[in-house]
Amino acid sequence: MHLNFHFTQVQILWTLTFAAHLVLLVVLLGRDRVNRYPWFSASIALVTLRLLSSRLLYGRLPELTLGGIFIVLAVISAIVSFLVLVEIARRAFGRASRTAWILSVLVILAAVVSVLATWGPWPAMRTLKPDSLLGTLGILQLAAQKGGTLVDVSTILLGLLVVAFGARFGAGWRSHTQQIMIGLSTASIAQLGVQMIWQIIAKHTLPKTMADYERILGVKDKLVNANSAIYLLVVIWWIACLWIDEPGASAKALAVPVEEGASPVVVEVPLAAEAQEGEPAS
């Protein structure tokens, strides 16, 4: 018996990525990571929703309606992603001095503004008028694109800071904070790398025949698939890291039975010799 599976690379990557997100959500809920990283958990749920929506709504709604839905979701994703960075930064550098915070923020802002000013074209301001549905969607699309770039650049810079200095403030290599940040930075590097490569190809390549045009589109598809594959590996990394407890996980409280009528005695049983992230050992 011969089994023929006519699945494209896009379909396989979508299926694996969607399944990985469901597993990651189960890990976040089952291992009680949601309370520590609520915005990160919300971002994973939002990406899962976008993946599901792209499969269920594509080809079933008018193009304008479908485009509006995904543009709004992209704007929301950019906002949530920025809040994730704030959450991770507070976890990683909560004990840093105010001076260090101010200097770090200024350096990141300077780098982000420089990239935004030079990366990609900016439309003329006179064209940004919310006087119609298309005009409003155009403004939202620009916000989603530039917001995504802002988040990606900020993620890479914050990732470098966490890897370089996180251990000094309790966010070492085996901490969930640094592991999440490594995954976010890897995904952002891949995203910006694909955009940069495609811009170079599009700028210096002029198709002369239909075959040349199809070949260029094929290169773009390969870049997109490579980016999707890297992100899938990042999600698998998060699943593995967040399933395992950090060294020095919180102690379990055990109630010791006592005589009737007496108050229960709670005994703290440490799980490891190391202290929790940012807390002294008991």
N, C-alpha and C positions, 0 to 999 in steps of 0.2 A: 504494500500500500504506500502510495506516494502522497506526502502532505505538502501542499503548496501554500505558502504564506506570502501574500502579495502586500507587504507592508513597506512603506517608504521610510527613509531615515527620519523624516520629520515625525511620522506617526509613532515610530518606535521611541524616539526621544521624548515625545509628548507623554506617551503612556508611562514610561519609566519615571519621568520627572513628576508627573501627577501622583503616581503611587508612592514615590519617595516623600513627597510633601505630606501625604496622608500618614505615613509612618512617622514622620517627624512630628506632626501634630499629636499623635498618640504618645510619643516619647515626652513631649513637652507637658502634656496633661498627666500622663501616668507617673512620671518621675518628678512631678511637682516643680517644674521649671518655669511655669507660667507666672507664678507669684514673684519670682526674681527678675524675670525678663518679660514683662507684659507687652511692651511695644514690639520687641522682637517676635514674640508669639503672634501678635496681631498682624505683623508684616507677613509672616508665613501663611497665616489664614487668608490674607488678602491676595497673595500670589496664587494660592490654591484656587480662590474664587475667580481670578483672572484666567487661569488655565482652563477651568471648567467652562467659563463663559465663552472663551474663544472656540471651544469645541461645540457647545450647544447652540450658540447664536449665529455662528458664521454661516452665511447663505440662507438664513431663515428670517432676516430682517432687512429692511431697506438699508442701503449703504450709508446714507446720512445718519440714520438712527444708530446703526451699529458703530459708525465712527465716533459719534457723540458719546456713546456708552464707554468705549475704550479710552477715549481721551480723558473723560472725567475720572475713570479708574486710574489712569496713569498719573494724573495730578494728585489724587489721594495717595497713591503709592509713593510719590516723591515726598509728600509731607510726612507720611508715616516712617519712611526710611530715614529722614532727617531726625525724627524723634527717637528712632533706634540708636542713632549715633550719639545723641545726647544721653540716652540711657546707658550706653556702653561706656561713654566717657566718665559719667558719674560713678559707675561701678569701678572703673579702672583707676581713676585719679581722684577719688573722693577725699583722700587724705593729703592731696597736694596743696601747696600754699596758694593764696590768692594771686600772688605775683606770677607764679608758674602758669596758673590758669589764664591770666590775661595775656601773657606772652604767647602761649600756645594758640589761643583763639586768634590773636592778631596775625600770627604767621599763617595759620590756615586760611583766614579770610583774605589775606594778601594773595596767596597762591590761587585760591578759588576765583577771585575777581580777575586776576591776570589770565587764567585759562578761559573764563567765560567771555572775556573781552576779545580774545583771539581765536577761540574755537568755534568754527562754523559761522555761517552768515547770520546777520541780524536783519530783519525786515525793516523797511522804512516806517517811522513812527506814524506817518499819516495813514498807513494801511491798517493800523491796529485800532479799529473802531468797532465797538460792540453795538453797532446799529442794526445788526441782523443776526440770524442764527449762525450763518457761516462766519461772520465777523467774530462772534463770541467764541465759536469753536476754534478759530484761528488763534485767538489770544490764549485760550486754554492749551492748545497744542504747543504753542511756543513756551508756555510756562512749564508744561510737562517735559519738553526736550531740554530746556535750560536747567530746570530743576533736577532732572536726572543727571545731567553733567555735573552740577554743583554737588549732588550727593556722592557721585562716584569719586570725584577728586577729593572731597572731604574724607570719604571712607579710606582712601589709600593713605592720605596723610595721617589720619588718626590711627590707622593700623600700624604705620611705622612707629608712631609714638608709643603705642601699647606694647609692641614687640621690644622696643628699645628700653623703655623705662617702666613698663607695667610691673615687673617683678619687685621693684622698689616700693610699690604701693599696694602689694597684695594681689596683683593680677599676673601671676607668673605663667609659665608655659602650660601647666596642667590645670589652670583655672578655666572655667567655662567662659569667663569674660574674654580672655585672650583667644580661646579657641573659636568663639563666635566671630571675633574681630578678624581673625586670620581668614575665615571663610568669606566674610563680607569683602575684605580687601582683595582676595583672589578673584571673586566674581566681578568686582569693579575694574580690576586691571584687565581682565579678559574683555569686558564690555568696551572700555575705552580703546583697547588694542584693536579690536575688530573695527570700531568706528574709524580709527586712524588709518588702518590698512585700506579700508574701503574708500575713504576720501582720497588717498593717494592714487589708488587704481582708477577711480572715476575721473580724477583730474588729469591724469597723464595717459589715459587710454581713450582713443577715438575709434569706435567701431565703424568699419567701412562696409561690412556686409552683414546679413542677418546671422550668419554663422558666428561672426565676431561678437555680435550683440548677445547671442545665446551663450557663448563661451564666458563672457563677462558676468552674465547673470548666474551662470553655474558657479563661478568663483565666489560670488556673493552668497549663494546658498551654502556653499561649503564653509564659509566664514561663520555664517549664522549657526550652522549645525555644530561647528567646533565650539562656539561660545555656549550653546545649549549643553553640550557634553561636559564642558568645564563646570557649568553651574550644577549639573546633576551630580558630579563628583563632590562639589561643595556641600550639597544637601546630604549626601551619604556621610561626609565628614562630620557634619553637625549631628546626625543621628548617632553615630558611634561615640562622639565626644560627650554629648548630653545624656546618653544612656548611663555612662560611667560617672559615679560620684566623684566630686573633687576630693583631693587629699584634705583631711581635717573636716569632713562633712559634719553637720550639726549632730550633737549628741542626742541619743534617744532617751526619752523620759520613761522610766519603768516604775509603775506603781507597786510598792511592796505591800503585801497583805498584812494587816495589823488586826488587833483585837477589835471586836464589835464595839461600835460607838466611838472609836478613836479616829482621828483624822489620818488619811492615807499619807504615807511618806513617799516622796518622789526622789528617786535616785538618778543622778545624771551619769550615764555610761558613755564616755567618749568613744567615738569610732576610730579615731586615729590620734597620734601624738601631736600632730601639727594643729595649729589653730585655724579657725575659719578665716576666710578672706576678710581682712580688715578688722578682725576681732582677736583679743588675746586668748590664749589657751586657758581652759578651765583648770 
